Amino acid sequence: MNIPSTQNTPTILPSADNSAAQGIRTQEQRFERNVAEVARNEGTQARDINSQDRALVEQGEIVQAVQANARSLEAASQRIGTLVDIEV
């Protein structure tokens, strides 16, 4: 997933869109760190079930957070479409 930086985002986007997009980017970074940590510890802590379980739980939390931000982004986009009478 590659979401562009908000630095180049047109100012026409409302703060809800920016917030949701930033939330998705934050969770993407969190997921990448999680996967890197699991891969790094795979050889040294392969038998540490608690560490693996925590990583899987965190990945589930990340997925839920991305889904919530995506729903927020969709709702904000629909509101914009309604305001300017464009079906999104």
Beta strands, then each sheet from edge to edge (+ up, - down):
end
